[in-house]
Amino acid sequence: MSVTSIQYEEPDQDTYESVSVAFGQDKKKSFQTGDFVKDWYFKTKFILQELQDIEPLMNSSSVDHFIMDGDKYDSAYLYFNEKINEPELRFRDDNYNIPVCELFVKSGTSPTWHELRELVGDPKTEK
């Protein structure tokens, strides 16, 4: 089982340090750039590429606490839009279909999928 946790001093989102994933037998991967949006993005990418098929996934209570302890971040749901044949971000879960995953953006922003990838520095892949 893999467990995601967020390291920070409750209840202050400004004390954010890192996102980490514990998995396998005593393995741990940390994402600690100091930028929650970026760390959560790359944690999610790691899980999707490396753990999804081999590990059940869950979040520790620190994830819920961090999100509820402030208003600095909004949910962004990643969907695959079959009409345009590429991913897109939506900023509310409208039950249109099942999102691939939940990411986060800074409150008050609504980047596209490509803009978010650019913001976090994820290299673009060729189609």
FIKOLZA-1660 file (N, C-alpha, C; in steps of 0.1 Angstrom, whole numbers, plus 5000, padded with zeros to 4 digits):
% residues 127
   i   px   py   pz ch aa at
   1 5008 4988 5000  A  M  N
   1 5000 5000 5000  A  M CA
   1 5009 5012 5000  A  M  C
   2 5005 5022 4992  A  S  N
   2 5013 5035 4992  A  S CA
   2 5004 5045 5000  A  S  C
   3 5012 5053 5008  A  V  N
   3 5005 5064 5016  A  V CA
   3 5012 5077 5013  A  V  C
   4 5004 5087 5009  A  T  N
   4 5009 5100 5006  A  T CA
   4 5007 5108 5019  A  T  C
   5 5017 5116 5022  A  S  N
   5 5016 5125 5034  A  S CA
   5 5022 5139 5030  A  S  C
   6 5018 5149 5038  A  I  N
   6 5023 5163 5036  A  I CA
   6 5030 5167 5049  A  I  C
   7 5042 5172 5048  A  Q  N
   7 5049 5176 5059  A  Q CA
   7 5048 5191 5060  A  Q  C
   8 5042 5196 5071  A  Y  N
   8 5040 5210 5074  A  Y CA
   8 5036 5211 5089  A  Y  C
   9 5037 5223 5095  A  E  N
   9 5033 5225 5109  A  E CA
   9 5018 5230 5109  A  E  C
  10 5010 5220 5113  A  E  N
  10 4995 5224 5114  A  E CA
  10 4993 5236 5123  A  E  C
  11 4984 5244 5120  A  P  N
  11 4975 5245 5109  A  P CA
  11 4980 5256 5098  A  P  C
  12 4992 5258 5097  A  D  N
  12 4998 5269 5089  A  D CA
  12 5003 5264 5075  A  D  C
  13 4995 5266 5065  A  Q  N
  13 5000 5262 5051  A  Q CA
  13 5013 5268 5047  A  Q  C
  14 5016 5280 5053  A  D  N
  14 5029 5287 5050  A  D CA
  14 5041 5279 5055  A  D  C
  15 5039 5269 5063  A  T  N
  15 5050 5261 5068  A  T CA
  15 5053 5248 5060  A  T  C
  16 5046 5248 5048  A  Y  N
  16 5048 5236 5039  A  Y CA
  16 5062 5233 5037  A  Y  C
  17 5066 5220 5038  A  E  N
  17 5079 5215 5035  A  E CA
  17 5080 5205 5023  A  E  C
  18 5071 5195 5023  A  S  N
  18 5072 5185 5013  A  S CA
  18 5060 5176 5012  A  S  C
  19 5059 5168 5001  A  V  N
  19 5050 5157 4999  A  V CA
  19 5058 5145 4998  A  V  C
  20 5054 5134 5005  A  S  N
  20 5061 5122 5004  A  S CA
  20 5051 5110 5002  A  S  C
  21 5057 5099 4996  A  V  N
  21 5049 5087 4994  A  V CA
  21 5057 5076 5000  A  V  C
  22 5051 5069 5009  A  A  N
  22 5057 5056 5015  A  A CA
  22 5051 5045 5008  A  A  C
  23 5059 5035 5003  A  F  N
  23 5054 5024 4995  A  F CA
  23 5063 5012 4997  A  F  C
  24 5058 5000 4993  A  G  N
  24 5066 4988 4994  A  G CA
  24 5070 4986 5008  A  G  C
  25 5081 4979 5010  A  Q  N
  25 5086 4976 5023  A  Q CA
  25 5097 4987 5026  A  Q  C
  26 5092 4997 5034  A  D  N
  26 5101 5007 5039  A  D CA
  26 5108 5016 5028  A  D  C
  27 5100 5018 5017  A  K  N
  27 5105 5027 5007  A  K CA
  27 5098 5040 5008  A  K  C
  28 5104 5051 5005  A  K  N
  28 5098 5064 5006  A  K CA
  28 5104 5073 4995  A  K  C
  29 5095 5081 4988  A  K  N
  29 5100 5091 4978  A  K CA
  29 5094 5104 4983  A  K  C
  30 5103 5114 4984  A  S  N
  30 5099 5127 4988  A  S CA
  30 5100 5137 4977  A  S  C
  31 5091 5147 4977  A  F  N
  31 5091 5158 4967  A  F CA
  31 5092 5170 4976  A  F  C
  32 5103 5178 4975  A  Q  N
  32 5105 5188 4985  A  Q CA
  32 5111 5201 4978  A  Q  C
  33 5105 5206 4968  A  T  N
  33 5109 5218 4962  A  T CA
  33 5105 5231 4970  A  T  C
  34 5096 5229 4979  A  G  N
  34 5090 5240 4987  A  G CA
  34 5078 5246 4980  A  G  C
  35 5074 5241 4968  A  D  N
  35 5063 5245 4961  A  D CA
  35 5052 5234 4961  A  D  C
  36 5042 5235 4969  A  F  N
  36 5032 5225 4970  A  F CA
  36 5026 5220 4957  A  F  C
  37 5022 5230 4948  A  V  N
  37 5016 5226 4935  A  V CA
  37 5026 5218 4927  A  V  C
  38 5038 5221 4927  A  K  N
  38 5048 5214 4919  A  K CA
  38 5051 5200 4925  A  K  C
  39 5052 5200 4939  A  D  N
  39 5055 5187 4945  A  D CA
  39 5043 5177 4944  A  D  C
  40 5031 5182 4945  A  W  N
  40 5019 5174 4944  A  W CA
  40 5018 5168 4930  A  W  C
  41 5021 5177 4920  A  Y  N
  41 5021 5173 4906  A  Y CA
  41 5031 5161 4903  A  Y  C
  42 5043 5163 4908  A  F  N
  42 5053 5152 4905  A  F CA
  42 5051 5140 4914  A  F  C
  43 5045 5142 4926  A  K  N
  43 5041 5130 4934  A  K CA
  43 5030 5122 4926  A  K  C
  44 5021 5129 4920  A  T  N
  44 5010 5122 4913  A  T CA
  44 5015 5116 4900  A  T  C
  45 5024 5122 4893  A  K  N
  45 5031 5116 4882  A  K CA
  45 5038 5104 4885  A  K  C
  46 5046 5104 4897  A  F  N
  46 5053 5092 4901  A  F CA
  46 5043 5081 4904  A  F  C
  47 5032 5084 4911  A  I  N
  47 5023 5073 4914  A  I CA
  47 5017 5067 4902  A  I  C
  48 5013 5076 4892  A  L  N
  48 5007 5071 4880  A  L CA
  48 5016 5063 4872  A  L  C
  49 5029 5067 4871  A  Q  N
  49 5039 5060 4863  A  Q CA
  49 5045 5048 4870  A  Q  C
  50 5047 5048 4883  A  E  N
  50 5054 5038 4890  A  E CA
  50 5047 5029 4899  A  E  C
  51 5036 5034 4905  A  L  N
  51 5030 5026 4916  A  L CA
  51 5015 5022 4913  A  L  C
  52 5008 5028 4904  A  Q  N
  52 4994 5026 4903  A  Q CA
  52 4990 5012 4901  A  Q  C
  53 4998 5005 4893  A  D  N
  53 4994 4991 4890  A  D CA
  53 4999 4981 4901  A  D  C
  54 5007 4985 4910  A  I  N
  54 5013 4976 4920  A  I CA
  54 5009 4979 4934  A  I  C
  55 5004 4991 4937  A  E  N
  55 5002 4995 4950  A  E CA
  55 4988 5001 4952  A  E  C
  56 4980 4996 4962  A  P  N
  56 4968 5004 4965  A  P CA
  56 4972 5018 4970  A  P  C
  57 4964 5028 4968  A  L  N
  57 4967 5041 4971  A  L CA
  57 4959 5047 4982  A  L  C
  58 4965 5055 4991  A  M  N
  58 4957 5062 5001  A  M CA
  58 4964 5075 5005  A  M  C
  59 4957 5084 5011  A  N  N
  59 4963 5096 5017  A  N CA
  59 4963 5095 5032  A  N  C
  60 4973 5100 5039  A  S  N
  60 4973 5101 5053  A  S CA
  60 4964 5113 5057  A  S  C
  61 4960 5114 5069  A  S  N
  61 4952 5125 5074  A  S CA
  61 4959 5139 5072  A  S  C
  62 4972 5139 5071  A  S  N
  62 4979 5152 5069  A  S CA
  62 4975 5158 5056  A  S  C
  63 4971 5150 5046  A  V  N
  63 4967 5156 5033  A  V CA
  63 4954 5164 5035  A  V  C
  64 4944 5157 5041  A  D  N
  64 4931 5164 5044  A  D CA
  64 4933 5176 5052  A  D  C
  65 4942 5175 5063  A  H  N
  65 4944 5186 5072  A  H CA
  65 4950 5198 5064  A  H  C
  66 4960 5195 5056  A  F  N
  66 4967 5206 5049  A  F CA
  66 4957 5214 5040  A  F  C
  67 4949 5206 5032  A  I  N
  67 4939 5213 5023  A  I CA
  67 4929 5221 5031  A  I  C
  68 4925 5215 5042  A  M  N
  68 4914 5222 5050  A  M CA
  68 4920 5234 5059  A  M  C
  69 4933 5234 5061  A  D  N
  69 4939 5244 5069  A  D CA
  69 4941 5258 5063  A  D  C
  70 4936 5260 5051  A  G  N
  70 4938 5273 5045  A  G CA
  70 4931 5274 5032  A  G  C
  71 4934 5285 5025  A  D  N
  71 4927 5287 5012  A  D CA
  71 4937 5291 5001  A  D  C
  72 4949 5286 5002  A  K  N
  72 4959 5289 4992  A  K CA
  72 4958 5281 4979  A  K  C
  73 4951 5269 4980  A  Y  N
  73 4951 5260 4969  A  Y CA
  73 4937 5256 4965  A  Y  C
  74 4935 5254 4952  A  D  N
  74 4922 5249 4947  A  D CA
  74 4924 5235 4940  A  D  C
  75 4914 5227 4940  A  S  N
  75 4915 5214 4933  A  S CA
  75 4914 5217 4918  A  S  C
  76 4921 5209 4911  A  A  N
  76 4921 5209 4896  A  A CA
  76 4920 5194 4892  A  A  C
  77 4909 5191 4885  A  Y  N
  77 4907 5177 4881  A  Y CA
  77 4912 5174 4867  A  Y  C
  78 4921 5164 4865  A  L  N
  78 4926 5161 4852  A  L CA
  78 4917 5151 4846  A  L  C
  79 4912 5154 4834  A  Y  N
  79 4903 5145 4826  A  Y CA
  79 4910 5143 4813  A  Y  C
  80 4906 5132 4806  A  F  N
  80 4910 5130 4793  A  F CA
  80 4898 5134 4784  A  F  C
  81 4900 5144 4776  A  N  N
  81 4889 5149 4767  A  N CA
  81 4890 5141 4754  A  N  C
  82 4881 5132 4752  A  E  N
  82 4881 5124 4739  A  E CA
  82 4878 5132 4727  A  E  C
  83 4870 5143 4728  A  K  N
  83 4867 5151 4717  A  K CA
  83 4879 5158 4711  A  K  C
  84 4888 5162 4719  A  I  N
  84 4900 5168 4714  A  I CA
  84 4913 5159 4715  A  I  C
  85 4911 5147 4720  A  N  N
  85 4921 5137 4721  A  N CA
  85 4933 5142 4730  A  N  C
  86 4931 5149 4741  A  E  N
  86 4941 5153 4750  A  E CA
  86 4936 5156 4764  A  E  C
  87 4945 5156 4774  A  P  N
  87 4940 5159 4787  A  P CA
  87 4936 5174 4789  A  P  C
  88 4927 5176 4799  A  E  N
  88 4923 5190 4802  A  E CA
  88 4921 5190 4817  A  E  C
  89 4923 5202 4822  A  L  N
  89 4920 5205 4836  A  L CA
  89 4906 5211 4838  A  L  C
  90 4899 5206 4848  A  R  N
  90 4886 5212 4851  A  R CA
  90 4887 5216 4866  A  R  C
  91 4880 5226 4870  A  F  N
  91 4881 5232 4883  A  F CA
  91 4870 5229 4892  A  F  C
  92 4861 5220 4888  A  R  N
  92 4852 5214 4897  A  R CA
  92 4848 5200 4892  A  R  C
  93 4845 5191 4901  A  D  N
  93 4841 5178 4897  A  D CA
  93 4827 5177 4893  A  D  C
  94 4824 5178 4880  A  D  N
  94 4810 5179 4876  A  D CA
  94 4804 5166 4872  A  D  C
  95 4811 5155 4876  A  N  N
  95 4806 5141 4874  A  N CA
  95 4803 5138 4859  A  N  C
  96 4809 5146 4851  A  Y  N
  96 4808 5144 4836  A  Y CA
  96 4814 5130 4833  A  Y  C
  97 4825 5127 4838  A  N  N
  97 4831 5114 4838  A  N CA
  97 4841 5113 4849  A  N  C
  98 4848 5103 4850  A  I  N
  98 4857 5101 4862  A  I CA
  98 4871 5107 4859  A  I  C
  99 4875 5116 4867  A  P  N
  99 4888 5123 4865  A  P CA
  99 4900 5112 4866  A  P  C
 100 4911 5115 4859  A  V  N
 100 4923 5107 4861  A  V CA
 100 4928 5109 4875  A  V  C
 101 4929 5121 4879  A  C  N
 101 4934 5124 4892  A  C CA
 101 4931 5139 4897  A  C  C
 102 4933 5141 4909  A  E  N
 102 4932 5155 4914  A  E CA
 102 4945 5161 4916  A  E  C
 103 4947 5173 4910  A  L  N
 103 4959 5181 4912  A  L CA
 103 4955 5193 4920  A  L  C
 104 4965 5202 4922  A  F  N
 104 4961 5215 4929  A  F CA
 104 4968 5226 4922  A  F  C
 105 4961 5238 4922  A  V  N
 105 4967 5250 4917  A  V CA
 105 4965 5261 4928  A  V  C
 106 4973 5272 4926  A  K  N
 106 4971 5283 4935  A  K CA
 106 4957 5289 4934  A  K  C
 107 4951 5292 4946  A  S  N
 107 4938 5297 4946  A  S CA
 107 4936 5309 4937  A  S  C
 108 4925 5310 4930  A  G  N
 108 4922 5321 4921  A  G CA
 108 4928 5320 4907  A  G  C
 109 4935 5308 4905  A  T  N
 109 4941 5306 4891  A  T CA
 109 4934 5295 4884  A  T  C
 110 4934 5294 4871  A  S  N
 110 4928 5283 4864  A  S CA
 110 4936 5280 4851  A  S  C
 111 4948 5275 4853  A  P  N
 111 4957 5272 4842  A  P CA
 111 4951 5261 4834  A  P  C
 112 4954 5261 4821  A  T  N
 112 4951 5249 4813  A  T CA
 112 4961 5238 4817  A  T  C
 113 4959 5226 4812  A  W  N
 113 4968 5215 4814  A  W CA
 113 4982 5218 4809  A  W  C
 114 4983 5224 4798  A  H  N
 114 4996 5227 4792  A  H CA
 114 5003 5238 4801  A  H  C
 115 4995 5248 4805  A  E  N
 115 5000 5259 4814  A  E CA
 115 5005 5253 4827  A  E  C
 116 4998 5244 4833  A  L  N
 116 5002 5238 4846  A  L CA
 116 5015 5231 4844  A  L  C
 117 5016 5223 4833  A  R  N
 117 5028 5216 4831  A  R CA
 117 5040 5225 4829  A  R  C
 118 5038 5236 4823  A  E  N
 118 5048 5246 4821  A  E CA
 118 5052 5253 4835  A  E  C
 119 5042 5256 4843  A  L  N
 119 5044 5262 4856  A  L CA
 119 5052 5253 4865  A  L  C
 120 5050 5240 4864  A  V  N
 120 5058 5231 4873  A  V CA
 120 5071 5226 4867  A  V  C
 121 5073 5229 4854  A  G  N
 121 5085 5225 4848  A  G CA
 121 5086 5211 4843  A  G  C
 122 5074 5206 4840  A  D  N
 122 5073 5192 4834  A  D CA
 122 5077 5192 4819  A  D  C
 123 5086 5185 4815  A  P  N
 123 5090 5185 4801  A  P CA
 123 5078 5181 4792  A  P  C
 124 5077 5187 4781  A  K  N
 124 5066 5184 4772  A  K CA
 124 5070 5171 4764  A  K  C
 125 5059 5163 4761  A  T  N
 125 5062 5151 4754  A  T CA
 125 5056 5153 4740  A  T  C
 126 5062 5147 4730  A  E  N
 126 5057 5148 4716  A  E CA
 126 5045 5139 4715  A  E  C
 127 5036 5144 4706  A  K  N
 127 5024 5136 4703  A  K CA
 127 5027 5125 4694  A  K  C
% end
